[in-house]
Amino acid sequence: VQVVESGGGMVQPGGSLTLFCAASGFDFSRYDWSWVRQAAGKGPEWVSSITTGGGTAYYADSVKGRFTVSRDNAKNILYLQMDSLKPEDTALYYCSASGGTIRGQGTQVTVSS
């Protein structure tokens, strides 16, 4: 089982980033997937979830209208398109499934001028 996030980096407020979560070694398509973030010194914060077929997505109020989650089950990849980024979006972002028993190491997003 391997889950690897990528796409993070430093961006100015108002900018955009796309995060990727690549999975291998198990049946990616069986699971609902989530993005979770953790800012320095704070606990984990759920960001977004998407159902197995990708037909339904859920968002935290803090990101609704700015972030879009999607998935490609043929490629075993989960995405998070982040637009209109704010400094408060700065955190380590990781993808998660199966109640958090499947997750990667995360990718750092820093929003700063």
ABEGO torsion letter per residue (X at the ends): XBBBBBGBEBBBBGBBBBBBBBBBGBBAAABBBBBBBBBBGBBBBBABBBBAAGABBBBBAAABGABBBBBBAAAGBBBBBBBGBBAAABBBBBBBBGGGABBBAEBBBBBBX
